[in-house]
Amino acid sequence: MTPYTPPRAAVNGSALLVLEPPYRATSALRSGDQARELPLGSVVVGVGGTTLAALAALTRLSRQCPWAVPCIVLPPEEQLLEPLLRLVSELRGRLVVVTSVSSARSRIAQVVASVRRREPPTPARLARWLARRLRQRELEAPLRSQFQEALAGIPAEAGLSVATYSRLFSRYGRYCARDWRALALLCVHHATGVDQAPVGTGLPLRTARQYALKYLGETYQVMTGRLGWEWVLEAALQTGRYT
């Protein structure tokens, strides 16, 4: 992946802060090596400088560390540049926006709360993230098809069977169509929380616990204690020996 290097705009005061589990304090992100070693569930926060500088820094970081949740802190008087954000595909639908607050402790609490309120990932967003992470863009369409069926009940394109999709996925790794559907359900379950799970996800608590152990190698309690659906996919890729 493209190494992380601080953007030129960083000289104008922009910086990246890291908020790692259990989310009690932030630290400065100083190097690409540090970015590659960020623990799963980390949140990277762009602060200071201009909005453009912070977005540039977060974009570079997302290419280096796609399992981290990108977040930007804006001054109260500044508005996020929506047209610019639409051009940054790595951050689209993932970026958490927080209004600047007075103290570091308040900022941490607000970042955590904002990440938890982030809208659940769509089938398209999950498929795009995985295709980029695996550097297999041809996987995006079939993955999106499986995720749409799992999350929205939309039948797979062209009426292809589960077995057909599984044969396709077997070219790239061990997970079959049912595994990918299960992971989509687990991501949405994690993103929405137990008490706010959307109707139709079809993932009881007992099943979520089983999936956490099977695909993430973690207990359900560990899973729910970390922020972001991105780390769920990354952990599943590691468990499946894709990465």
N, C-alpha and C positions, 0 to 999 in steps of 0.2 A: 504494500500500500504506500501511498505518497507520504513521505516523512513529514511530521509536523515541524514547521518553522514559524517563529513569531512573525506576524505580518508587519509590513513597513509602518502601517498606521499605529502600531503599538507605541511608537515614540511619542504619539500625541496623547498618551495616557491610558489606552485600553489595556486590559489585562484579563487573563483567564484564571479563575479560582476553581478549585476542586472541592467538592463536598462528597465525602465518601461515607459509606455505612459505618457507624450508626447515625450519621448526619448531625454531629454535634459541633463541628468546627470546620472552617475552610482553610485551605492552604494554596499557595501560589503554584501554578503549573509553569515549570521553567524549561523543560526540555522534551524532545521527542521521545527519548528513552522513558521518561516518567509517564508520558501519555500512553505508551504501549503497555505499561504495567498497571494502569488504573484498574482497581478491582471492579468486578461486575456490580452494577447498581450505582455507579458513581454518577454525579451530576456535575457538569462543567459549566461555570457561570461566567459570562462575559460582562465586565464592569468597566466603567470609566471611558474616556475618549468619546468618539463619535459612534453612532449606531452602525455606520458603514464599517468602521474598524472592528467593532465587536463581532459583527456578522462574518467578516472575512476570517477572523481568528477562529470562530466557532465552526465555520465551514471546513477549514483546514484540519481542525481537530477531529471533526466527524469522519473525515476520510481516514484518519489515522486510528481513531478509537470509536468505531460506529456503535459500540454497545453503551456508550455514555449518553446521558440525556443532555441535550443542549439547552441552555437557558441564557437569557439576556436581561440585564437590569437596566431599565431606562429611567432617566430623570422624569419627574412628574410632568414637566412642560413639553417633553419630546414625544412625538408620535412615531411608532414603528413604520418604516417605509414599506408598506404592503407590496407595491409593485416590485421593489427590489427583492423582497423575500420570496415572491413568486418565481423569481429567476434562480434562486438558490435551492436546487432540487434536494440537496442533502438535508436541508433543514425544514423543508415544506411538510407541514402536518406534524412535526416533531418539536419545534421550538417552543419553549416555555417563556412567556414574557412576564416580567415582574417590574412593578414600579419601585423606584428607589425609596429606601426607608432610612431612618436615622441611625440605627445601630446595627452592628454585625449580627447580634443575636436575633433581632427582629427580621433581618434579611434571611437568615437561615430558615427560620420558621415560615416565612412567606414563600421561599423557594420550595420547601418541602410540600407545603399546602398546595402551591400552584402546580407542581408536578403531579400530585395526586388528583387534581381536578382536570388534568389534561384529558381531552376527548380520547376514547378508545381507538386503537388503530383499525383502519379499514382493511378489507381484503387486499386492495391495491397497494396500500402502504406496506403491509407485511410482505407481500410478494416482491415489491421493489427493493425493500431493505435486504431481503435474502439474496436476490439475484445479484445485487451489488456486492454484498459481503462475500459471496462465493465466486464472484467474477464469472458468472454464467448467466448472461442476460436472456438466453433462450429459455431459462427456467421460469422467468417472470410470469408469462401467460398461463402455463399449466398450474403453477402454484396459486395464482390469483383465482383460477377456476375452482380449485379445491377449497380455497378459503371462502369464496362466495357461497359455495354449497354448504359449508360448515356453519358459517355465521349468518347467512341470509336466506338459506334454503333455495338458492338459485341453482338449478341443475347444471352439471358440467357441460361445457360447450360440446356441440356435435354429438351429444349423447354417448360419449365414450365411457366405458366401464371403469370401475375402480381398478380392476386388474390391468387394464391398458395404461392407465396413469402410473400405476405402480411399476410396470415394466419400464416406462420412460424414466421415472425417478431413480430406478436402480442403476442407471448408467452413471449417476453422479454420487451415490452414497447409499447408506443402509436404510434410510427412512422411506416407507411406502406412502401411498396416498392417505391411508388412515392415520399414519403418524403425523403427517403434515396437518391434517384436519384437527387432530387432537392438540397440536401445538398452537394453532390459531385460536382454538377455544380457550386454551390455557392463558394465552397472552391477553385476550379480552377479559377473562375472569380476573386476572391479576390487575389489569388496568382499571377496572371498574370497582373492585372490592366486592367482598362477599355479599354485603347488604344491598349493593346497587347493581348487581349483575343484570344485564339486559335480558328481557324475555326472549326465549328462543335460543339462547346459547347452549342449552342442554348440557351443562356441566355441573353436576351436583358436587357438594363439598367433598364427599368421599372420593369421587373420581378425580377432582383437582389434586387431592393429596397423593393419590396414586400416580398421577401424571408428573407431579413435582419430583417424586423419587425416581420414576422411570426415565424421564427426559432430562432432568436437571441435576440429578444426583444429590438433591437437597430436600430437607424436610419442608413441609408446607409453611411452618413458622418462619424458617429462613427465607423462603420465597416471598412471603408477604412483608417481610421486614426490609426488603430492598425496593428501590424505586425504579420505574421504567419497564416497559415491555421489551425494550431492546435487549436488556441483559438476559431475559428469558430465552430469546432466540439464540443469543450467543452461547449461553450455557448448553442449550440443546445441541448446537452444532459441535461443541466440544465433546459432549457425551457421545454423539454419533460419530466422532472422529472425522468431521468435515474440516476442522481447523486445528 
